Amino acid sequence: MSDQKTTHFGYRQVPVGEKAARVREVFDSVASRYDLMNDLMSLGIHRLWKRHAIELAGVRRGQQVLDLASGTGDLADRFAGIVGPDGLVVMSDINAAMLGEGRERMLDRGRVGNLQYSLINAEKIPFGEDRFDCVTISFGLRNVTDKQAALNEMFRVLRPGGKALILEFSHPLTKPLSKAYDVYSFSVLPTLGKLIVNDSGSYRYLAESIRMHPDQETLRSMMETAGFERCEYFNHTGGIVAIHRGYKL
């Protein structure tokens, strides 16, 4: 019997070394219509979730922000406007196709000067300690192979007094909502994926990866293990989404 370490990819177990590549394939497949699918899947509510995350980040003019798993750059775009020309936003993703889509979108909006782009694995952030005022990750932590390592890295690169924001799908607070959400996730989402991007499998993985992600209290505990203090979370849409915040003091 093989003693090779495995991790979950949705509901399946895969070798630890293969997960990142499999996740990359998923987002390569959906990158060109990622924003459209987000609007359809959430009925546009994802914009309200992200707006609250930006408010909780409390970023100010002149600060430096690292946005992990930026995707097409919804948060990075807003942060770039807030920090102004004296600040800096590093827009990053592990997936080149997603980062490319985001970069094109930022250029179309005229975002230049205070934005940098970087391919980054959140488990191994290529910056020194005490660098950023804020580190964010939006709908990306559940795809990371070693989530604790990513949280540890987020803490390491934050300056004292800085904060981390994690916006992620989480666990519904009631059984009726959970049952309805399961029906939606495993029936409607794959059908939308098939119709819009001709890929039902990627959205089946999305539904499975959400179920395998730590619940609200577990993720808060993991942040505390990484060193974060004053950790708290804010539920949205009945716990379907949660925003976690922690400080490096």
Buried (B, 14 or more C-beta within 10 A) or exposed (E): EEEEEBBBBBEEEBEEEEBBEBBBBBBBBBBEBBBEBBEBBBEEBBEEBBEBBBEBBEBEEBBBBBBBBBBBBBBBBBBBBBBEEEBBBBBBBBBEBBBBBBBEBBEEEEBEEBBEBBEBBBBEBEBEEEBBBBBBBBBBBBBBBBBBBBBBBBBBBBBEEBBBBBBBBBBBBEEEBBEEBEEEBBEBBBEBBBEBBEBBBBBBBBBBBBBEBBEBEEBBEBBBEBBBEEBEBBBBBBBBBBBBBBBBE
